[in-house]
Amino acid sequence: MPRKAPKMVVRKGDVEIKVFELSDDVKQYIAQLSGVEVPSAKHAADVTKAAAAAAAAIASTDQLLGELKQLKRRWLQVFTSWLKKNPRALSGELLRDFERALEMFVELGDMSPEEHDRLVRELVEAGVPLPSYTAMQHGGAEEAKPHGEKPRAAKRVTVRDVIAKRKVQLLSEVKPQDAQQFIKSAREQGVIVLEGERDVLLADPDFYHRFFEKLPSLPLEPRFEDEAEEKLFKFLVENGLIYRDAEKGWQPVK
């Protein structure tokens, strides 16, 4: 006898056919009549297993991100400790790459601007010739510093600098370790901070004010060439921060 198949439901338009404990042969026949391709029991089990695995992976995403941040910070701690003991071990090009890596740590929220400045100061004081923080000794491009004088640090990378470059940034994209401190620092530096229902948007003030100047002239469903403008508009609409007036066009909610 053919083995029994599990319960199934086949739909044909608005009609629902319920089939209970039918054999695989009958099940396939009904499926053919309905124009529905019914997967085998093994395929259904594989799909279920894959869905369960995907759900488990999604559930562990935050944990993996946290572990990745810890790993990056541990690497930075070990590497900078070694660099302080071997200040002349790396070439100028490698040191420039290292400085770019530090700036990326700040942009991604893995390191605060204050931590960045402190680390760079410690490296310079240990004798590491970071290109952006030491006086140029060749070609007379910059006057040499007197003996014993500490190199003058260049302008630090701040949250304001990062947002000015990107125009708009969501907090969920940055994933800082201390979100509240990050937001506080951004506000203190003059960054526009908008708190939505599920996320926080940070915007460069010049870009933000220019956008609102042209906001009333935007059509009902605007199309943007600038990705930052599209991201800002979408955030404002989704969080009820602007509305469409029949006569005045798009207006901020006051």
Number of C-alpha atoms within 10 A of each C-alpha: 4 9 10 13 17 13 11 13 10 19 13 12 7 6 9 10 13 10 15 13 13 16 15 16 13 14 21 17 12 17 18 12 11 15 12 13 12 15 12 13 12 9 11 12 12 12 13 12 12 12 12 12 12 12 11 11 12 12 11 12 11 11 10 13 12 13 12 12 19 13 12 12 15 11 12 15 13 10 11 16 13 12 17 17 13 13 18 13 13 15 11 13 11 12 18 16 12 14 18 12 13 20 20 15 19 22 22 17 21 20 19 23 21 12 12 18 18 11 15 19 17 13 20 19 14 14 17 22 20 23 13 15 19 18 18 14 11 9 7 8 9 10 11 14 14 8 6 6 8 15 19 13 15 10 9 13 18 20 24 22 15 18 19 18 11 15 20 24 21 18 20 12 13 15 17 20 15 12 15 10 12 19 22 12 17 19 15 12 13 13 24 21 19 16 14 14 8 8 13 17 21 25 24 21 18 12 16 18 13 10 14 14 9 10 16 18 13 13 11 12 6 10 11 12 8 8 13 17 17 15 15 19 18 11 20 18 14 11 14 12 15 17 14 16 12 8 7 9 14 20 15 15 10 5
